[in-house]
Amino acid sequence: MLFTVLLVPLYGSPVGAAGHPHHGRRPVTRQHSGAYSLPFYAPAGYGATAHLKAGPYLAPGSNPSVLPTDVLIADRNNNRLIIVDPQGNIVWSFPKPGDLAPGQTFRTPDDAFFTPNGRDIIVTQEDNYVVSEVSLRTGHIVWRYGHPGVPGTGPNYLDNPDDAMMLPNGEIVLADIKNCRIVVLRPPSHVPVDVIGQTTRACLHQPPTRWGSPNGVFPLSNGNWVVTEINGDWVDGFDLTNNQVQWSTHPPGVAYPSDTNQVHGNVFITADYSNPGQIVEFTSTGQLVWRYRPTGTQSLDQPSLALPLPNGDVILNDDWNNRVIVVDPRTNQVVWQYGHYGIPGEAPGYLYKPDGIDIAPPYSLTILHRLAMHGPSSP
């Protein structure tokens, strides 16, 4: 059964045209090389997308105006990153012919996020055991940590790295799942700045000395972080500067929590990487706020990441259904979809097990949190 709780107070904004907050505001425009130096034009704000029409590569019924700008997609099994505009056009991709150096590979990108300056993308290649920094402008890998295809525990080795976030000071925080730890890196070095948690194959929930297969470390608006642990269905509020656990809870009714992040205040969102899957919003005490668990032809198959949008909608990658969708929590309806449900492919309009998303600057996750992101070396 689908149900929605506390929807109007939850997002705290008046509902405008088409049932979405922020519609009707003065348009905000940005040129091709605007504040974040994107090498392509991208709309900036709901005013700039309000009158866009869906292109041929979106699913029928998609509404481009539910997005404030473009979407970065880690298209895992197609071994590529793409950026799709609200109308469904691919405006940037990696790797293109000539992007990779001789002998260099780019395989199984599972999560990708813009850097706080908006110039690069930090991408984890979980099943290839590396994290890479890709330049948006040149389309080249400018830094990489790990040995492709070779898992390990020592310096310059990882084992199923996930969700790498760059801080404004250049440090990178990531979850190293099968090594049961959180790692802090600082490019161009290949020696960790910090390792939080015992490096072991015996993952268990005992933060911060042990972690139960951590698969996500996301920044919070108060400067702390939220860690997702697969083992035991745990989510933890964590002060990375002082290595202190603030709280731990179970996302209610979730079997396999994935990539928990903040909606606002004390409300968090997690994906249940299960079949059928679900998206759940909850509080730090485990109280349910909203659950999206559709059935039938709209059921989710191992979704791995859901992010809140500024208008109150939720964007998520429905990995094994080969699509990225936007859901309106007020109606529990899909209002935008890129990809064909259950049909993999690499042609325009198709995806193959997409495993990560971010919103283009200035709405990207690390840019929204850049003033509050604290790491081990933060004051």
C-alpha positions as CSV (number, residue, x, y, z in Angstrom):
1,M,0.0,0.0,0.0
2,L,1.2,3.5,-0.9
3,F,0.9,6.3,1.6
4,T,2.3,9.8,2.2
5,V,2.7,11.5,5.6
6,L,3.4,15.1,6.5
7,L,3.8,16.2,2.9
8,V,3.0,19.9,3.1
9,P,4.8,20.7,6.4
10,L,7.7,18.4,5.4
11,Y,8.9,20.5,2.5
12,G,7.9,23.8,4.0
13,S,7.2,25.8,0.9
14,P,4.0,27.1,-0.6
15,V,2.7,25.0,-3.5
16,G,2.7,26.9,-6.8
17,A,1.7,26.1,-10.3
18,A,1.4,22.4,-11.3
19,G,1.5,21.5,-7.6
20,H,5.2,22.3,-7.1
21,P,6.9,24.8,-4.9
22,H,9.1,27.4,-6.6
23,H,7.2,27.4,-9.9
24,G,6.5,30.9,-11.1
25,R,9.5,32.5,-9.5
26,R,11.7,34.8,-11.5
27,P,13.8,32.8,-14.0
28,V,17.5,32.4,-13.2
29,T,19.7,32.0,-16.3
30,R,23.3,30.9,-16.7
31,Q,25.5,30.9,-19.7
32,H,27.6,28.0,-21.0
33,S,30.6,28.9,-18.9
34,G,28.8,30.3,-15.9
35,A,29.7,30.3,-12.2
36,Y,30.7,26.6,-12.2
37,S,32.4,26.5,-15.6
38,L,30.2,23.8,-17.1
39,P,31.3,23.1,-20.7
40,F,27.7,23.1,-21.9
41,Y,24.6,25.2,-21.3
42,A,22.4,24.0,-18.4
43,P,19.2,25.7,-17.1
44,A,19.5,27.1,-13.6
45,G,16.3,27.0,-11.7
46,Y,12.6,26.0,-12.1
47,G,11.9,29.3,-13.9
48,A,14.3,28.2,-16.6
49,T,12.6,24.8,-17.0
50,A,9.0,25.8,-16.5
51,H,8.1,25.9,-20.2
52,L,10.2,23.1,-21.5
53,K,8.6,20.3,-23.5
54,A,9.5,16.6,-23.1
55,G,11.8,15.3,-25.8
56,P,11.5,12.0,-27.7
57,Y,13.9,10.2,-25.3
58,L,11.8,10.6,-22.2
59,A,9.1,8.2,-21.1
60,P,5.5,9.4,-22.1
61,G,4.0,11.7,-19.5
62,S,7.4,13.1,-18.4
63,N,7.4,16.7,-17.3
64,P,10.8,18.5,-17.7
65,S,9.7,21.3,-15.3
66,V,10.0,19.0,-12.3
67,L,13.8,19.4,-12.6
68,P,15.7,22.6,-11.9
69,T,18.6,21.6,-14.2
70,D,20.5,18.7,-15.7
71,V,21.1,15.2,-14.2
72,L,24.4,13.4,-14.0
73,I,23.9,9.6,-14.3
74,A,26.5,6.9,-13.6
75,D,25.4,4.4,-16.3
76,R,27.1,1.4,-14.7
77,N,26.8,-1.5,-17.1
78,N,27.3,0.8,-20.1
79,N,30.7,1.9,-18.5
80,R,29.9,5.6,-18.9
81,L,28.9,8.8,-17.3
82,I,26.2,10.9,-19.0
83,I,24.6,14.2,-18.3
84,V,21.0,14.5,-19.4
85,D,19.0,17.7,-19.6
86,P,15.4,17.9,-18.4
87,Q,14.1,17.3,-21.9
88,G,16.0,14.0,-22.1
89,N,18.9,15.0,-24.3
90,I,22.5,13.8,-23.6
91,V,24.6,17.0,-23.3
92,W,27.8,15.5,-22.0
93,S,29.3,12.0,-21.8
94,F,32.4,10.2,-20.7
95,P,34.4,8.5,-22.0
96,K,34.3,9.6,-25.6
97,P,36.9,8.4,-28.1
98,G,40.2,9.8,-27.1
99,D,39.2,10.6,-23.5
100,L,41.1,7.7,-22.0
101,A,44.9,7.4,-22.1
102,P,46.5,4.4,-23.7
103,G,45.9,1.4,-21.5
104,Q,43.5,3.2,-19.3
105,T,40.0,1.7,-18.6
106,F,36.8,3.1,-17.2
107,R,34.5,0.3,-15.9
108,T,31.4,-0.1,-13.8
109,P,30.9,3.5,-12.5
110,D,28.4,3.1,-9.6
111,D,28.2,6.6,-8.1
112,A,29.3,10.0,-9.3
113,F,29.2,13.5,-7.7
114,F,30.3,16.9,-8.9
115,T,33.1,18.5,-7.0
116,P,32.4,21.6,-4.8
117,N,33.8,23.9,-7.5
118,G,31.7,22.2,-10.2
119,R,34.7,21.5,-12.5
120,D,35.2,17.8,-12.0
121,I,33.3,14.6,-11.2
122,I,34.4,12.2,-8.5
123,V,33.3,8.7,-9.5
124,T,33.6,5.4,-7.6
125,Q,34.0,2.2,-9.7
126,E,32.9,-0.2,-7.0
127,D,33.5,-3.5,-8.7
128,N,36.8,-2.2,-10.3
129,Y,38.1,-1.1,-6.9
130,V,39.1,2.5,-7.8
131,V,37.9,6.1,-7.4
132,S,38.5,8.5,-10.2
133,E,38.4,12.3,-10.7
134,V,37.2,13.2,-14.2
135,S,37.5,16.7,-15.6
136,L,34.3,18.0,-17.1
137,R,36.1,20.3,-19.5
138,T,38.8,18.0,-20.8
139,G,37.1,14.6,-20.4
140,H,40.2,13.1,-18.9
141,I,40.9,11.3,-15.7
142,V,43.0,13.7,-13.7
143,W,43.5,11.5,-10.6
144,R,42.8,8.0,-9.6
145,Y,43.1,6.0,-6.3
146,G,43.3,2.3,-6.3
147,H,44.4,-0.5,-8.7
148,P,41.8,-1.3,-11.4
149,G,40.6,-4.8,-11.0
150,V,42.7,-5.5,-7.9
151,P,41.1,-5.2,-4.4
152,G,43.3,-4.5,-1.4
153,T,43.8,-2.9,2.0
154,G,47.0,-0.9,1.9
155,P,47.8,2.5,0.6
156,N,46.4,3.0,-2.9
157,Y,44.1,0.0,-2.5
158,L,40.3,-0.2,-2.0
159,D,37.7,-3.0,-2.0
160,N,34.3,-1.9,-3.3
161,P,34.6,1.8,-2.7
162,D,31.3,3.7,-2.7
163,D,30.0,7.3,-2.7
164,A,33.1,9.4,-2.8
165,M,32.5,13.1,-1.8
166,M,35.1,15.9,-2.3
167,L,35.2,18.5,0.4
168,P,35.9,22.2,-0.4
169,N,39.5,21.7,1.0
170,G,40.1,18.9,-1.6
171,E,39.8,15.9,0.7
172,I,37.7,13.0,-0.4
173,V,35.5,11.0,2.0
174,L,34.3,7.6,0.8
175,A,32.9,4.3,2.2
176,D,35.2,1.3,1.5
177,I,32.5,-1.4,1.8
178,K,34.4,-4.7,1.9
179,N,37.2,-3.3,4.0
180,C,34.5,-2.3,6.5
181,R,35.9,1.3,6.9
182,I,35.6,4.9,5.9
183,V,38.6,6.4,4.1
184,V,39.7,10.1,3.7
185,L,41.9,10.8,0.8
186,R,43.6,14.0,-0.5
187,P,44.6,14.1,-4.2
188,P,47.1,13.9,-5.6
189,S,48.4,11.7,-2.8
190,H,47.9,7.9,-2.8
191,V,48.2,7.6,1.0
192,P,45.0,8.0,3.0
193,V,44.7,11.1,5.2
194,D,42.6,9.0,7.7
195,V,41.1,5.6,8.0
196,I,38.1,5.4,10.3
197,G,37.2,2.0,11.6
198,Q,39.2,-1.2,11.7
199,T,40.3,-2.5,8.3
200,T,38.9,-6.0,8.3
201,R,36.7,-8.4,6.3
202,A,34.6,-9.0,9.4
203,C,32.2,-6.1,9.1
204,L,29.9,-5.4,12.1
205,H,28.0,-2.5,13.6
206,Q,30.2,-1.0,16.3
207,P,30.9,2.6,15.1
208,P,33.3,4.3,15.0
209,T,35.7,1.4,15.7
210,R,33.9,-1.0,13.4
211,W,31.4,-0.6,10.5
212,G,28.8,-3.0,9.2
213,S,29.7,-2.9,5.5
214,P,29.3,0.9,5.1
215,N,28.0,1.8,1.6
216,G,27.5,5.5,1.9
217,V,28.9,8.6,3.7
218,F,26.9,11.7,2.9
219,P,27.3,15.3,4.2
220,L,24.7,16.9,6.5
221,S,23.7,20.6,6.7
222,N,25.1,20.8,10.3
223,G,28.6,19.8,9.3
224,N,28.2,16.2,10.3
225,W,27.8,13.1,8.1
226,V,25.4,10.3,7.8
227,V,26.7,6.7,7.3
228,T,24.7,3.8,5.9
229,E,25.6,0.3,7.1
230,I,24.2,-2.6,5.2
231,N,24.7,-5.2,8.0
232,G,21.8,-4.9,10.4
233,D,20.0,-2.0,8.5
234,W,21.8,0.8,10.3
235,V,22.1,4.5,9.7
236,D,24.4,6.7,11.8
237,G,24.8,10.4,12.4
238,F,28.6,10.9,12.6
239,D,30.9,13.8,13.4
240,L,33.9,13.1,11.2
241,T,36.0,15.8,12.8
242,N,35.9,14.2,16.2
243,N,35.1,10.6,15.3
244,Q,31.9,10.8,17.4
245,V,28.7,8.9,16.7
246,Q,25.7,11.3,17.2
247,W,22.9,8.7,16.8
248,S,22.1,5.3,15.2
249,T,18.8,4.0,14.0
250,H,17.1,1.5,11.7
251,P,15.3,2.9,8.6
252,P,11.9,1.4,9.2
253,G,11.0,-1.7,7.2
254,V,14.2,-1.6,5.1
255,A,16.1,-4.8,4.3
256,Y,19.1,-3.4,2.5
257,P,19.7,0.3,3.2
258,S,21.6,2.2,0.5
259,D,23.1,5.8,0.3
260,T,21.1,7.5,3.1
261,N,21.2,11.3,2.8
262,Q,19.4,14.3,4.3
263,V,16.1,15.6,3.1
264,H,16.1,18.5,5.6
265,G,16.7,18.9,9.3
266,N,16.0,15.6,11.1
267,V,14.5,13.9,8.0
268,F,16.6,11.4,6.0
269,I,16.0,9.3,2.9
270,T,17.3,5.9,2.0
271,A,16.9,3.5,-0.9
272,D,16.1,-0.2,-0.1
273,Y,18.3,-2.1,-2.6
274,S,15.9,-5.0,-2.8
275,N,13.4,-6.5,-5.2
276,P,10.8,-5.2,-4.8
277,G,12.6,-2.1,-3.6
278,Q,11.4,1.0,-1.9
279,I,12.3,4.6,-0.9
280,V,11.9,5.5,2.7
281,E,12.1,8.9,4.6
282,F,12.6,8.7,8.3
283,T,13.9,10.5,11.3
284,S,17.0,9.9,13.4
285,T,14.9,8.0,15.9
286,G,13.5,5.7,13.2
287,Q,10.1,7.3,12.8
288,L,8.6,6.8,9.4
289,V,7.9,10.0,7.4
290,W,7.2,8.7,3.9
291,R,7.4,5.4,2.0
292,Y,7.3,4.8,-1.7
293,R,6.8,1.2,-2.5
294,P,4.9,0.9,-5.8
295,T,3.7,-2.5,-7.1
296,G,3.0,-4.0,-10.5
297,T,4.5,-2.3,-13.6
298,Q,6.0,0.6,-11.5
299,S,7.6,-1.6,-8.8
300,L,11.3,-0.8,-8.0
301,D,14.1,-3.3,-8.6
302,Q,17.1,-2.7,-6.5
303,P,17.1,1.1,-6.4
304,S,20.4,2.3,-4.8
305,L,20.1,6.1,-4.4
306,A,17.3,8.7,-3.9
307,L,18.0,12.4,-3.6
308,P,15.5,15.2,-2.7
309,L,14.9,17.9,-5.2
310,P,14.4,21.6,-4.3
311,N,10.7,21.5,-5.2
312,G,10.0,18.5,-2.8
313,D,10.1,15.8,-5.4
314,V,12.5,12.9,-5.2
315,I,14.9,11.7,-8.0
316,L,16.2,8.1,-7.9
317,N,18.0,5.5,-9.9
318,D,15.9,2.3,-10.3
319,D,19.0,0.3,-11.1
320,W,17.8,-3.1,-12.3
321,N,14.8,-1.5,-14.1
322,N,17.3,0.5,-16.2
323,R,15.8,3.9,-15.5
324,V,16.1,7.2,-13.5
325,I,12.8,8.6,-12.3
326,V,11.4,11.6,-10.5
327,V,8.6,10.9,-8.0
328,D,6.1,13.4,-6.6
329,P,5.6,12.4,-3.0
330,R,2.3,14.2,-2.8
331,T,0.8,11.8,-5.3
332,N,3.3,9.0,-5.4
333,Q,3.4,9.3,-9.2
334,V,6.4,9.2,-11.6
335,V,6.5,12.6,-13.2
336,W,9.8,12.2,-15.2
337,Q,11.6,9.2,-16.5
338,Y,14.7,8.6,-18.5
339,G,15.3,5.0,-19.5
340,H,13.0,2.2,-20.6
341,Y,11.5,0.1,-17.7
342,G,13.1,-3.3,-17.7
343,I,14.9,-2.8,-21.0
344,P,18.6,-2.2,-21.0
345,G,20.4,-0.3,-23.8
346,E,22.9,2.3,-24.7
347,A,21.1,4.3,-27.4
348,P,19.7,7.7,-26.5
349,G,16.9,7.2,-24.0
350,Y,18.3,4.0,-22.7
351,L,20.3,3.0,-19.6
352,Y,21.8,-0.2,-18.4
353,K,21.7,-0.6,-14.6
354,P,22.2,3.1,-13.7
355,D,23.8,3.1,-10.2
356,G,24.3,6.8,-9.3
357,I,22.9,10.3,-9.9
358,D,23.7,13.9,-9.0
359,I,22.1,17.2,-10.0
360,A,24.2,19.7,-12.0
361,P,25.5,22.8,-10.4
362,P,24.4,24.8,-8.6
363,Y,22.1,22.1,-7.2
364,S,24.7,19.3,-6.9
365,L,25.0,17.7,-3.5
366,T,28.5,18.9,-2.5
367,I,27.8,22.4,-3.7
368,L,24.6,22.6,-1.6
369,H,26.6,21.4,1.4
370,R,30.0,23.1,0.7
371,L,29.8,25.6,3.5
372,A,29.1,22.9,6.1
373,M,31.3,20.0,5.0
374,H,33.8,19.2,7.7
375,G,36.5,16.5,7.5
376,P,39.2,15.3,9.9
377,S,41.4,18.3,9.2
378,S,38.6,20.9,9.4
379,P,38.9,23.5,12.1
